[in-house]
Amino acid sequence: MKIVLLEPLGIPDETLVEKIKAVAGDNEVVYYNTRVEDVPTLIERSKDADAVVLSNFKYPKEVMENCPNLKYICVAFTGYDHVDMEYCRQRGIQISNCAGYSTSAVADLVFGFIIDLYRNIIKCNEVVREGGTKAGLIGPELEGKKLGIIGAGAIGLRVAKIAQAFDCEVYAYSRTEKDVPGVKFVDMDTLMSTCDIVSVHVPQNAETIGLISAEKIALMKEDAILINTARGPIVDSQALADALNEGRIAGAAVDVFETEPPIDPAHPLLNAKNCIATPHVAFASVQAMYKRADIVAENIKAYLAGNPINLV
């Protein structure tokens, strides 16, 4: 078999290749150390592959139609909506993902966002360098705040655990209610209208696109903040920007947009009041990149052994 790594995965090239070759046996391993996303190049790189590894760029039908040997895709990412799933089903191409590698990394950034929005760290840094004072920059504490989690998967529950350490009251909305000590499961409208902090942690699919709509944002309190480290299309960006600019909510932080960075400077959230924006970095801690590479290797090892794991 021919296994093709279509891009770097955030760890040293030689380390990544060693990890994959260690599980590949006598199978051929080809590694491309540049990320290229255009269809002709992806076809050229993938055309003879039996298995490919990629992270979060689009891998469409137009590519796979030109890969007659392709049987397996390892998505080195948690989400997999960027791969044409319907075509894979038609072709019988199996897909594994790497859920879990970034759980701690994403949760860490959530609280970086919250603390910055509450305590004005970036603004304080700017002011002190300009000879200013804390006037107008004193914010609230996390203790006693109502923190709501939309999506009680691994990342959402990690956020809940950290929130409890800050002595927050934790609420959650999920399609399936779980028994989690210290977490109160409520309907979504109750969560949106009750919580001081709303953090989004659902996957992107047909049911969740636009889930955080203008109507849901309108339920939030004026001093509430919204955090999105999930996927951009889950939140109505224009509605969120309007709420921020009109002072209907106090702040927001977003790590994800409708497309991958670079983001158009005219994007409404890049021009909204009190909105922190980062370039889809939540998943990308140093440790998470190594965890991800290890899961990729285990996925390939299991597939080659005839017992694929982490199938989606």
N, C-alpha and C positions, 0 to 999 in steps of 0.2 A: 504494500500500500504506500501511497504518497501522502504525507501529512504536510500541509502548508500553513505556516504561521504568517498571516497577511500583514502584520504590523508589530511594532514594539509593544511591550506590555508594562513599561514603567520600571523595569529592573535591568541591570546590565545585560547586554546582549548575550555574552558568553554564559551567564548564569541561566538565562531563560533557555537557551539551546541545550545546555547540559541537562536541565530538568526534563525536557521533552525527550531527548535522546535516551535518557535513562529508562524511560518507560516504553520507548518505541520499538525496542528489540532490533530486528533486521529491517524494519520498515524505513523508507526514505523520509528524512525531515528536511524541509526547505524553509528558510527564514528570510523574510524581507524586513529590513530594519528601518524602513520609511513607511509612513502612513499615507497612502494614496487612495482617494475615494472615487475617482471617475470610473465609469463602467468599463471602458475599453481596457484600462490597466488592471482592474479587478478580474476581468475575463482572462487576460494574458497570464496573470499570476495564479488563477484558480483552475484553468482549463483542464489540467491533467490530474488534479487533486482527487483523492478519495475522501479526504477529511481536511477541513479548513478550521483555523482559529482566527477569530476577529473579536473586537470589543463592541463599540457602539456606533459604527458608521453603517449606513444603509447597505444592505446586501439584497438586491432585488432579484426578481424573476429573470430580468434581462441578463444578469450574470450567470445564474444557475442553469439557464437553458443552454449555455455554452460549456457546461461542465458535465459531460456524460458519465463520468466515473464518480461524481460526488454522492456520498452516502451519509456523511456525518458533518455537522457543524458544531463546534464548541464556541459558544458565545462567552467571551471573557468579561462578563458584565452580569448584573442582576436582571435588568430588563432585556427583552428580546423582541420588542415590537418593531425594531428596525430591520428585522429579517422577514422576508415574505413567507409567513407561516402557511398560508393556504397553498402556495406552490410546493412547499416542502411536504405538506400532507399528501398532495397529489402524486409526488415523486417518491414518497416513502423515505425522504431524507430525515434522519433523526437529529434532534437538536438538544444539546445540554447547555445549561447556563452555570453561573458561578455564584449563586446566591449565598450570602453570608460573609463574604470576604470584607465587605465595607461597612458592616453594621456599626461597629464602634466609631469608624471614621465619620460617617454621616451624622451620628448622634452627637459627636463632639462639635461638629460645625453648627448644628442646631443651637447648642447652648452658647457658642461663640456669637452667633447672630443675636440671640435673646439678650445676652448680657451687654452687647454693644448697643442694641436699641434702647435698653433700659438705662444704662449708665453712660451713654454718649462717649464711648472711649475714643472713637475717631475724631469727633468734634473737640473733645478735650485736648487731644494731642495737637490739633491745629491751633486751638486758642492759646495754649500755654506757649507755643513757639512765637505767637504774635504779641506776647506780653499781656494776655488777657487773664481772666479769672474764671471761677466755676459758675459765675452768675448766669442763670438761665439753663444750666446744664445738669442740675441735680435731678436724678431720676429715681424710680422706685426699686425696691428689693424684690427678689424672686419669692422669698418666704411668704407663704399664705396666698400666693396667686393661684388662680384656677387655670391649669394648663390642659388643653384639649388635644387629643391625638386622633387624627382621622386616618384609620388604617392601623390595625393592631397586629401587624406582622412582626418579624424579628427586629427591624429598626424602630418601629413604633414602640414596641415594648422596652427596648433599650432606652429610648427617650423617656418613657414612663419611669423606669428605674432611677435614672439620673434626676428626674424631676422630683421624685420622692426624697432623694438625698438633699435637695434644696428646700424641703418642706413645702412643696406645692401640693395643692389638691388636684388630683389627676382624673381627668375624664377621658373617655374614648368612645369613638363610633367605629363600628366594624360590621360587615355583613353577617359575621358569625360572632355572637357574644361569647366571651371567654371568662373564665373564673381566674382573675388576676388580683391578688391581694393589694388593696389600696387603690384600685382603679375602678371607677364607677362608669359602667357602660350606659350610654344614653342615645337617644335618636340624634340625628345630625343637626336638626334645627335647635334643639336644646343646647347642644355643644356650642354651636356658633353664637348663640345669644347669651350664653352663660360665661364662657371662658375669656380670660384676659389674654391668653396666648393660644393660638391655634396653629398646630404644626401638621403638615400634610405628608402622609406616608403610604399612600395607596399606589399600586402599579397602574400604568397607563393601559387602558383597554377601551372597548366601545362603551362600556358602562361608566367609566370614570372621566372621559374627556369632557371638559366643561362642568365637572362636578361642583367645583367652587365657582358658582355662577354669580352674576350681579345680585340675584335674589338672596343667595346665601351670604354674600359679603354684607348686604344691607342689614342682616340680622346682628352683625357684630357690634360690640360696644364702641363708643367713641375713643376710649383709651386702650382698646385692644390692638394686638399686633398679630400678623399672619406670617408664617414661615413656610416656604416651599422648597424642599430639597428632594422632591419626588420626580415629577416630570412636568414640564412647562404647560402643555395643553390641558392639564387637570384644572388649572386655574385660569379664569377669564382675565387675561392681562390688562385689557383696557378697563374692565370694570374695577379691578384692583387699583389701577393708576388713578381712575376717577375718584374712588373712595379716599385715597391718600391726598390727592390734590384739593379735594373739597373738605378735608378734615373730618370725614365720617369715621375713619379709623386712625390710630395714632402712628402706625409704622408697619413696615414689611421688610422681609429679607428673602431674596430669591436666588437660588443657585442654578435654576433651570429655566429654559425658555422654549418657544415653539420649535426652534432649530438649535443645533449645536453652535457654540461660539466659532468664529467671531460673530457678535450680535450687531445688528444695524443700530448705529447711534441714535436713530430716531425712534427706537422701540419705546413704547409708552412708559414702561417701568424704569428705563434708564433716565427718564426725565420726570419722574414722579417725586413728590416730596417725601422725605424721610424713608427712603427705600434703599437698603443695602443690596448690591448685586455682585455676584461672583460668577466666574466662568465655568460652571459645572465642575467644581473641584471637590465637592463634599466627599465623594468616594475615594479620592486619590491621596491617601496618606502613604508615607513610606512603608509602613507595616502592611497596609492593605494591598499594595502592589505585590508583595511577596506572598501574602496569603492567596491572592488571586492566581498567581503562577502555580502555586502548589495544587490548587483546585483544578486548574486546566490540566496539569499533569495527571492527576488522579482520574479526571474524566476520560482522558485519552487512554490511559492504562485500562480502565474498565471497559471502554468501547472495544479496544483491541482484544480483550479477553472474552468478548461476547456477552458481557453483562453491563450495558451502559447505565450510568447513574446520572442523577440530576436532570433527567429528561423533562422537557417542557411541552 
